[in-house]
Amino acid sequence: MKAAVRAIVVGAMICAVFGVMTLIIFSSAGKASAAQQKAAGQWVDPANPSDELVDGPYRVDPNWPKPLSTLFPEEKGWTWGAVQGVFAQNPDRIFVAMRGELPDLTNVKKAYVELETAFGLKAHVEVPGRGMYGRNASVGPYASPGEASDDYMGVDGKDYRWKHIITVYDSQGNVKEAWTQWDSLFKPDNPNVLSQGRVHKILINPYDPEKRVWAIDDGHEVIRIFSNDGKKLLQTIGTLNTTTERNAKMTGNTARPSYIQKTGSPSETFGRQTDIAWLPDGTFFVTDGYEETRVVKFDKNGKFLMAWGERGEAGGKEKRPNYFNTVHGIAIDNQRRLYINDRSNRRIQIFDENGKFLNQWYLGDGPTATYHIFMTADQHLWMSDGHGNFKFYKYDLNGKLLYTWGTMTPEPGGLWGTHQFGVDQDGNLYTAEVWGGRPQKFVPRKGADPALLIGQPIRAAWTK
């Protein structure tokens, strides 16, 4: 009897040991799997591990902002044009800039067009295509006016309306302020002859306690600075419809003369400038630009200090430091290093604040077209790809790619031409789709890995 009891006890002990070992093995495997997943830059939604994460670690808010015709009843039948810019001052004050309104294609009656192929065959195509965006809101003879072209065919009031260029929204997608008093200031002078004039990006200096609003009008070759409430135009930097002499002769993105032929001093003119970044003392840098091929440095009052940059060889293969083709964005880290988006050459060039070249990151053979770069307070560089593969990318400051997300789809949460983006104090992400023609708001998913969310920007002189 005693032998039988001992056998049972020993057996139980053996089972317990095996059970503990099994738990340890599975627990270790689970931890290893989670560690491997994190190392690979992947994340699953705890609420639904099978979720395909179309909108990444966020949930898109499909009701932000409210439809244009709801916000402005007189705009029935019209919707967003090319949305160029977005800036999040706080969760209840979001600036959106667009190139006027376009006819609303919701539930539009489909049509079928006949095309002739390169081989002389006839092909019938459904328009709009199923599962695709109804149109490109930014590019084409009947898109929103404002691109640098001489072949625009749209008619004001029929194909577009130049209205609601800068609007401020609250957290629910309602209009707080409509800066319609400035619409005409940004309108192309004669879009069917020279379709230039728009707000390219909209920004607030993080070191400015007055929170003045900077609107980059690359079409008219000026930067306009407004009071935060939009009631006053405080300053204009640059010379209206005037460019540099070298840009008038040959641009950096087209390798042909600029459409703007009136020239002035390079210290007082731009070549379709694109973006701005600031140092703590108010010194600022302008990437210049679509046509010019330089970075321009100004003091806090807008006085020209210096510029650097040369025109690169056309074709997107320029590798020489300090040569550019389409200088489309800028960000500054806490070591005062400047990260310059040399878009056509698919690279980021890094300089000190006096133009000394430090390093460059090559972003690959493509398709890539980086539209906006964004430095976070935790010192990571996020980028949005506009017309290459439409994703968001997170990099460390050594140029290592850490994470990416994004999908092209006309459904809410898709991305097509994210031209500018920003983050509010609650972590909500806002995007401006220039090709898709819409602003969007993305709310962090519950339980999302903070490392995968686009971090907070620097806010030094103001917090709300």
Sequence and secondary structure as in RCSB ss.txt:
>XXXX:A:sequence
MKAAVRAIVVGAMICAVFGVMTLIIFSSAGKASAAQQKAAGQWVDPANPSDELVDGPYRVDPNWPKPLSTLFPEE
KGWTWGAVQGVFAQNPDRIFVAMRGELPDLTNVKKAYVELETAFGLKAHVEVPGRGMYGRNASVGPYASPGEASD
DYMGVDGKDYRWKHIITVYDSQGNVKEAWTQWDSLFKPDNPNVLSQGRVHKILINPYDPEKRVWAIDDGHEVIRI
FSNDGKKLLQTIGTLNTTTERNAKMTGNTARPSYIQKTGSPSETFGRQTDIAWLPDGTFFVTDGYEETRVVKFDK
NGKFLMAWGERGEAGGKEKRPNYFNTVHGIAIDNQRRLYINDRSNRRIQIFDENGKFLNQWYLGDGPTATYHIFM
TADQHLWMSDGHGNFKFYKYDLNGKLLYTWGTMTPEPGGLWGTHQFGVDQDGNLYTAEVWGGRPQKFVPRKGADP
ALLIGQPIRAAWTK
>XXXX:A:secstr
 HHHHHHHHHHHHHHHHHHHHHHHHHHHHHHHHHHHHHHTT   BTTBTT   TTTTEEE TTSS  HHHHSGGG
TTEEE  EEEEEEEETTEEEEEES EEE  TT   EEEEEE TTS EEEEEES TTS S  SSSSTTS S SS S
     BTTTBB   SEEEE TTS EEEE GGGHHHHS SBTTTB       EEE TT TT  EEEEETTTTEEEE
E TTSS EEEEEE TT EEHHHHH  TTTSS  S   EE TTT  SSEEEEEE TTS EEEEEBSSS EEEEE T
TS EEEEE EE  TTS   STTEESSEEEEEE TT  EEEEEGGGTEEEEE TTS EEEEEE  SSS  EEEEEE
 TTS EEEEESSSS  EEEE TTS EEEEE    SSTT  S EEEEEE TT  EEEEETTTTEEEEEEE TT  G
GGS      SS   
